[in-house]
Amino acid sequence: MRDDECYLGPDGQVECGALIKRINDTLEKRANNALQKHDITFFQLRMLIILFQSKDGTATLKELERGFGVAQSTAAGVAVRLEKKGLITSYADARDRRVKRVQITPAGRALCEAHHEEMGQNEAILLKDLSGQEQEQLKSLLLRVYASLEV
């Protein structure tokens, strides 16, 4: 089977969902390979970036769970691994002790800053064969498709 046949639906036409999945898998594999030297996964880096970009560097586990569309146990497991690596700290919310908050550490911030340029390079590789107008059009279309899937 040729590689491009993996994207074809039963009617022989390119199946967008399969192609998007393949693109995502390829990008994630590249990112995980690059992050191996830091003993961190792409998903863990994405969680750090969310914290890095938040106003005070913190979020609740519930917010992370919803933001990533994963189970509570998944978000908690990732947080535990990041905490063991010294990239975040966790604590009970002052207003409601049942709520667990996580905060990025200086080491986590440094890791995000170190990978900022590399992430930009990956985005450039992804879009290199598209004109500026095509890039904006692609982003707009992807956002519309994603919005149509929101539950």
C-alpha positions, 0 to 999 in steps of 0.5 A: 500500500502506498503512503498516500492511500492511507488517506483515501475513504471508501469512495477513493477520495481523500478523507480529511479526518485521516489526513489531519490525524496523520499530520498530527501524529507526524508533528507529535512524533517529531516533537517527542523526538526533540523533547527526549533529551529533556525527558519530557513529552509533547503533551507535557510541554503543552501543559507547561505552555498553558501554565506559562501563558496563564496570567499567574502561571497557575491553573486548576486540574479541572481547567487543564482537564477541560482545556485538553479534553482529557480525563481527570486521571490523565491530567492528574497523571501528567501533573504528577510527572511534571511535579516529579521533574520539578517543572510544576508545583501543586497545592490545594486552592485557598478558597476550596481545599478540594480543588487542586491547583498547579503552578509552573516553576522557574525550571518549567518557565525556562524549558518553555522559553528554550523550546519557543524558537523550536516550536516556531521552526516546526510551524514554519516547516508545516506551512512552508509550501503555502503563501501567506494568504494560504496560511491564513486561509488554512488557519481560518478553515481549521478553526471553523472545522474545529468550532463545528465539532465543539460540543 
